[in-house]
């Protein structure tokens, strides 16, 4: 950690310790992972009481920037407001981007005695989801590469071609990470995360970039075939279609519709 990042975090901790509603401060992001550059901001999760958290939520301030604590030019603290329940749920059933966010996390200060142990349980690969994830990621690759790509090509549908390319790269990246038992960081960090995977298809990033920059039905089919050669769950087209229907068309039956589908 650069000295100015440490100094900024210490200044933030001193400020927050004066607020009894703030129960803890936890580092996250590139500074916590040791991948920050000199100009990187510092990412911090602040744990507030339930009452204070509710107020932040009501005021739309679950994420905000504090520039006053920065000890270097252009720097700032990127704040995420959470409560203890968030941490407990993250450790119990947090999604992979949430788990990844706490990789290397350091508790700056805490009024919660067991917080260190709780935080340590978050950035752990959810092994219980791996087999299902591999199966369902393969189904998405199968459908997008061997069905939607051809449909888009026949109709000369530019949007569907672009969408297919993005989905193919996304689910292929997710499959590779799951195969290697690596946490998915977010779309922003997907390709870098795959680069770090020990086992992966040859030239994955190059092929993915070529597909995304100039999507076509032919490239999509070829890309999907290469991914399914690397790992194939042995699904038939009907099985892949059934999985796709449950995940993409009927997920609203078990949970509220995602923002994309409302």
C-alpha positions in Angstrom: 0.0 0.0 0.0 1.3 3.4 -0.9 2.0 5.8 2.0 -0.5 8.3 0.9 -3.2 5.7 0.6 -2.5 4.5 4.2 -2.5 8.1 5.4 -5.8 8.8 3.7 -7.4 5.7 5.3 -6.0 6.7 8.7 -7.4 10.2 8.4 -10.8 8.7 7.4 -10.8 6.3 10.3 -10.0 9.1 12.8 -13.0 11.1 11.4 -15.4 8.2 11.6 -14.4 7.1 15.1 -16.0 10.4 16.2 -19.4 9.2 14.9 -21.0 6.7 17.3 -23.3 5.5 14.5 -20.4 4.2 12.5 -19.5 0.8 13.9 -16.6 -0.1 11.6 -14.6 0.8 8.5 -13.3 -1.9 6.1 -10.9 -1.4 3.2 -11.8 -2.9 -0.2 -11.1 -2.5 -3.8 -7.6 -2.3 -5.4 -5.9 -0.9 -2.3 -7.0 -3.9 -0.3 -6.0 -6.3 -3.1 -2.6 -4.7 -3.5 -3.2 -3.8 -7.2 -3.7 0.0 -6.8 -1.7 2.5 -8.7 -0.4 5.7 -7.1 -3.4 7.6 -8.3 -6.0 5.1 -7.3 -8.8 6.1 -5.0 -9.3 4.2 -1.7 -12.4 2.0 -1.4 -14.0 1.6 2.0 -17.1 -0.1 3.3 -18.6 1.7 6.3 -20.7 -0.3 8.8 -23.4 1.8 10.4 -26.1 1.1 12.9 -29.4 -0.1 11.4 -31.0 3.3 12.2 -28.2 5.3 10.5 -28.2 2.9 7.5 -31.9 3.4 7.0 -31.4 7.1 7.0 -28.6 6.9 4.4 -30.8 4.6 2.3 -33.7 7.0 2.5 -31.5 9.9 1.4 -30.0 7.9 -1.5 -26.5 8.0 0.0 -25.5 4.3 0.1 -22.5 5.3 -2.0 -20.7 8.6 -1.9 -17.3 10.2 -2.2 -15.3 11.9 0.5 -12.5 14.1 -0.9 -11.7 15.9 2.4 -9.8 13.0 3.9 -7.5 12.6 0.9 -3.8 13.3 1.5 -2.8 13.3 -2.2 -3.8 15.3 -5.2 -6.9 14.1 -7.0 -7.5 11.4 -4.4 -10.7 10.5 -2.6 -12.4 7.8 -0.5 -15.1 5.9 -2.4 -17.5 5.0 0.3 -20.1 2.2 0.4 -22.6 2.3 3.3 -23.6 -1.0 4.8 -24.9 -2.5 8.0 -24.0 -5.6 10.0 -26.8 -7.6 8.3 -25.2 -6.9 4.9 -22.0 -8.5 6.1 -23.8 -11.5 7.6 -25.7 -12.1 4.4 -22.6 -11.6 2.3 -20.8 -14.3 4.3 -23.8 -16.6 4.1 -25.0 -16.2 0.5 -23.3 -13.2 -1.1 -23.0 -13.1 -4.8 -19.5 -13.4 -6.3 -18.9 -9.7 -7.0 -19.7 -8.9 -3.4 -17.4 -11.7 -2.2 -14.7 -10.5 -4.5 -15.0 -6.9 -3.2 -13.8 -8.1 0.2 -10.7 -9.9 -1.1 -7.8 -8.6 1.0 -10.1 -6.5 3.1 -8.6 -4.9 6.2 -10.6 -3.7 9.2 -9.5 -0.1 9.9 -11.5 0.1 13.1 -14.4 -1.8 14.7 -16.8 -1.6 17.6 -18.0 -5.1 16.6 -15.9 -7.7 18.5 -16.4 -10.6 16.0 -16.1 -8.5 12.8 -12.6 -9.8 11.8 -13.9 -13.4 11.6 -17.1 -12.3 9.8 -15.2 -10.4 7.1 -12.8 -13.3 6.6 -15.7 -15.5 5.7 -16.9 -13.3 2.8 -14.2 -13.6 0.0 -14.5 -17.4 -0.2 -15.4 -19.2 -3.5 -18.9 -20.7 -3.0 -18.0 -24.3 -3.9 -21.7 -25.4 -3.4 -22.7 -23.4 -6.5 -19.8 -24.5 -8.8 -21.4 -27.5 -10.5 -24.7 -25.8 -11.1 -22.9 -22.7 -12.4 -20.7 -24.7 -14.8 -23.8 -26.4 -16.2 -25.8 -23.2 -16.6 -23.0 -21.2 -18.1 -22.5 -23.9 -20.6 -26.2 -23.8 -21.5 -26.0 -20.1 -22.1 -22.9 -20.5 -24.4 -24.7 -23.3 -26.3 -27.8 -21.2 -26.9 -26.1 -17.9 -27.8 -23.4 -19.5 -29.9 -25.5 -22.2 -31.7 -28.9 -20.6 -31.9 -29.1 -16.8 -31.3 -26.0 -16.2 -33.4 -27.5 -18.0 -36.4 -30.8 -16.2 -35.9 -29.0 -12.8 -35.8 -27.0 -13.7 -38.9 -30.1 -14.7 -40.9 -32.0 -11.6 -40.0 -28.9 -9.3 -40.2 -29.9 -8.0 -36.8 -27.1 -5.8 -35.6 -28.4 -5.5 -32.0 -28.8 -9.3 -31.6 -25.4 -9.9 -33.0 -23.8 -7.5 -30.6 -25.9 -8.8 -27.7 -24.9 -12.4 -28.6 -21.2 -11.5 -28.7 -21.3 -9.8 -25.2 -23.2 -12.7 -23.7 -20.9 -15.3 -25.2 -17.8 -13.5 -23.8 -19.5 -12.9 -20.4 -20.7 -16.5 -19.9 -17.5 -18.0 -21.3 -15.5 -15.8 -18.8 -17.8 -16.9 -16.0 -17.3 -20.6 -17.0 -13.5 -20.3 -17.0 -13.5 -18.6 -13.6 -15.8 -21.2 -12.2 -13.7 -24.0 -13.6 -10.7 -22.5 -11.8 -12.7 -21.7 -8.7 -12.0 -18.0 -9.0 -14.5 -15.3 -7.9 -16.1 -13.2 -10.6 -15.3 -9.6 -9.8 -17.7 -7.7 -12.1 -18.0 -7.1 -15.9 -15.4 -4.4 -15.5 -12.8 -6.8 -14.2 -13.9 -9.9 -16.1 -11.2 -10.2 -18.7 -8.4 -9.3 -16.3 -9.7 -12.0 -13.9 -9.7 -14.6 -16.7 -6.1 -13.6 -17.6 -5.1 -14.7 -14.1 -6.8 -18.1 -14.5 -4.4 -21.0 -14.7 -6.6 -23.1 -17.0 -8.3 -21.4 -20.0 -8.8 -21.7 -23.7 -5.8 -20.6 -25.8 -5.9 -16.9 -26.9 -9.2 -16.4 -25.0 -8.7 -12.6 -24.6 -7.7 -12.1 -28.2 -10.6 -14.1 -29.5 -13.0 -12.4 -27.2 -11.8 -8.9 -28.2 -12.1 -9.7 -31.9 -15.6 -11.0 -31.4 -16.7 -8.0 -29.4 -15.1 -5.5 -31.8 -16.7 -6.9 -34.9 -19.4 -9.4 -34.1 -20.7 -11.9 -36.7 -22.6 -15.1 -36.7 -19.6 -17.0 -37.9 -17.3 -15.7 -35.2 -19.9 -16.4 -32.6 -20.3 -20.0 -33.6 -16.6 -20.5 -33.8 -16.0 -18.8 -30.4 -18.8 -20.9 -28.7 -17.4 -24.1 -30.2 -13.9 -23.3 -28.8 -15.3 -22.6 -25.4 -17.3 -25.8 -25.3 -14.2 -27.7 -26.4 -12.4 -26.4 -23.3 -15.3 -27.4 -21.0 -18.5 -29.1 -22.0 -21.2 -30.3 -19.6 -22.6 -32.7 -22.2 -25.9 -31.0 -22.5 -28.3 -31.7 -25.4 -29.9 -28.8 -27.2 -33.2 -29.5 -25.4 -31.5 -29.5 -22.0 -29.7 -26.3 -22.7 -32.9 -24.7 -23.9 -34.7 -25.8 -20.8 -32.0 -24.2 -18.6 -32.1 -21.0 -20.6 -35.9 -20.8 -20.3 -35.7 -21.1 -16.5 -32.9 -18.6 -16.1 -33.9 -16.1 -18.7 -37.6 -16.3 -19.2 -39.0 -17.6 -15.9 -36.7 -16.3 -13.2 -39.4 -13.8 -12.2 -41.5 -16.7 -10.9 -39.1 -17.2 -7.9 -37.9 -13.6 -7.4 -38.7 -10.1 -8.4 -37.9 -9.4 -12.1 -34.4 -8.0 -12.7 -34.1 -4.4 -13.8 -33.6 -5.5 -17.4 -36.9 -7.4 -17.5 -39.3 -5.1 -15.7 
